[in-house]
Amino acid sequence: MNRANIHVLHTQGLQGGQQGVKECIECWGGPGKHCGSDPRRNGTFDCCDQGTCPVAPGADATPTEYKMLMRVRYTRDVSKVTAVNVETYQAPDCVYEYNALPSGGGPENKVSKTWTVDKDKEFLFAVGHMHSGALNVSLFLNDAFVCASYPVHGSTPMVAGDEKGHIVEVTRCLDDGSAKGYPNIPEGSYRNHSLRVGKGDRLRVDGWYWVGDSDPRIEPTPAGPHLGVMSYMYAVFVDR
């Protein structure tokens, strides 16, 4: 069975301009939102579920049709297929989402979570999941750095797939020898071979977000604190 987790947000013609876009994609509360103005739910799924982002007066309300294309490779020769398992490591504290706020007076926000490996396994693939403002999501084994996923930002305004200031791709952290490298990420951050771990080893995921007043990577979307963000590491493994 194939599944997809797809977030679709229409950000054209919103009230408040680019600040309105920021509030929409970060699930800020407010009038017309399912969560209302409850500060305890600000930035949560409750503020993006069953609600709409305020549209500017006079904005074009004509419905727009969008289509999605997905290419899937498959084989009917199941003897060539090895069953794998998938785990999701979520920082901090296995929560689905959190608010990245300034801490310690610096422009960076860091969260972390450590797990103890339950059995011998080999990780074949790992990729981070992050939101706007992310710097990276990193993986460590027994406190030694393994690899990191980085955001790739678009550069062309209003072009689907290359939207300026938005994340359009996330680099792989780990792959079993078949993936391409990435030219614009720090050297040594991408691991192009599998990772074996043993029972009792410690896996750690760190999530880093930039919460400073200025962030050219996401312009024209405003910088600053980011609500409703995620720092996940999706990992595919086989038992060993």
N, C-alpha and C positions, 0 to 999 in steps of 0.2 A: 504494500500500500504506500502510495506517495502522498505526502502532505506538504502544504506550504503555509507559512505564517506571514501574511502580507499586510502591511500597514498602508492605507491609502488616505492621504490628507490633501484636500484641495485648498491651496493657500493664495489663490488669486482674488483680488478685490476685497480683502479683509479690512475690517475697521481697525484703525490704528496703524496702518502701513506695516513696516517691517517689525515694529514692536508687536503688532497684532499677529504676525506670522510666528514670532517667537512664542507668544502665549498660546497659540493654537497647537504648535508641534510639541510643546512641553506640557500640555494638559493643565494649563492654569485654570483655576476656578473663576467663577463670575456669573453674571446674569445669563440665562439661557443654557447654562451647563447643568448636567444631571446632578453634579455635586454641589451646585450653588456656590456660595462663598465661604464654605466651611474650611477654615485654615488647616484643619487636620487632614483634609482630603486633597489639598492643593497639590497638583503635580501627579496625582494618582490616576489609575485607569478609570476611576469613577468620574473624573472630569472630562474624559474623552469618549466615554460610552454613553450612547443615547443622547448625545448633545451636539450642538453645532457651534462653530466659531462665528462671532458676529461679523456680518458683511457690511461693508461701507455703504452709506446711502447713495443710490444711483449706480451702484456697480452692476455690471452685466449679469443678469440672472439666467441667461440662456443655458440650458443643460449642455454639458460637454461629454462626448462619448470617448472612453478610453478602452484600449484593448491591451491585454497582456499576452506575451508569447513565452512559452517554456519548452525547451528542448530536453528530451530525456533519452539517455542511452540505455538499452536493455538487451538481454540475450534470452533466447528460449532454451539454451543449454544450461540448465541449472547446475550441472556437475562442475561448471567453471566458477560458480558463485560460492564465496565463503561468507557465512553468516557473521555479522558484526553487531556490536552493541553500541548504543549512544548514551552518553552522560552529559549533563549540563551542570557546570560549576558556576555558581552565582555568588558574586561578591557585592556587598558585604552580607555576611550572615545568611546566605541563601535567599535573600529577599528578591522579589520580582523587579522592583524598581526603588529608587531612592532619589533624594534631592541633593545635588552636588553644590554645596555652599562654601564660601570662603572659610578657611580654618587656619589658625595660627598666623594670620596676617599675610599669608602668601597667596599668589595667584593660582596655585594648583590644589586640587582636591584629590586625595588618595583614599581608596577603600581596599580592604584586603580580607581574605578568608582562606583558612588552611584546612585540608581534609587529610585523614589517614587512609591510605590505600587498603582496601579490604582483601585483596587477593592479587596474585601475579597476573599482569596483563601487559599488552603491548598496544600503545596508542599509534594509530595509523594516520590520523588526521585531527587537526584542531584549528578552530577559527574563532575569533572573538566576535562578540555582538556588542555594539555601542551606539550611542546617540550623538547628536550635534554637540560639539564642545569637547568630545573625547580626544585625549592624546594617544592613549593606547590601552590595550588589555594584555597583561603579561602573565606568563606561566612559569612557575618555579618548581623544581624537584629538590626536596631537602635543602631549601633555601638557595639553591644554585639556579641561575637564570637558564631557561630552556629556549623560549622564543616569545614573540609578541605579535599581536595583530594591530595594524594601524589604519586610521581612516584615510580614504582618498576622497577629496572634495572636487565637486564640479567647478567648471570655469565659465560656462555660457548661460546667461540669463534666459529663463523660460524655455530651455530645451530639455525635454524629458530624457533622463539618463545622464545628463551632464549639468544639472541645475547648479548654478553658481551659489557657493556658500553652503551647499548641502552635501552630506555624505552620499556618494554614489557607488562606493565599493569599499570593502574591508579586506585588507590583505590577509592571506593565510598565515597562521602561526607555525603549523607543523603539517607535513605531508609525507607520504611514503614514497618519495622519490620521483613523483610524476608531475609536479606542479612547476610553473614558471617562477622565476625570481621576480623581485620588485625593485626597480631602479632607485626609488626615492625614499627608502626606509633605511634606518641605521644598519650598518654592516653587522652581521652576526645575529640579527633579530629574527631571521627566518630559518627554520630547520627543515631541510629537505630529505629527511629520513625518519624512520619511526622512533618511538621512545618506549623503552621497556622499563617497567616499574615492578617492584615487589611488594608483597604484603608487609605493611608497617611503614612503608615510605610515606613521606609527606608531600602532598601537592598543594601549591598555593597559587591563588589568582589575585593579582593586583589590578585595580582599575584606576586610571588617571584621567582627570578632566581639568581643562583650563577654565578657571572662573574669574579671570582678570577682567578689567574694564574694557580691554581692547583685544580682539582676536581676528586678524586679517583673514584667517582661513575660512571663516564662516560669514564674512561680509557679503551682502548688506544686512544679514540678520544680526541683531545686537548681541554683544557678548555679555559677560557677567555670570551670575549663578544660573545653573541649568536644573530645571525641575523634571521629575519623572524619568531619570536616566537609568541606564542599565550597564552592567559590567559582567558579561557572561563569557564563558569559554565552552563552546560546543566541542565535544571530543568523541571520536569514533575509536573503538578498541576491540581486540580479540583476547580471549583468555589464553594464558600461557602456563 
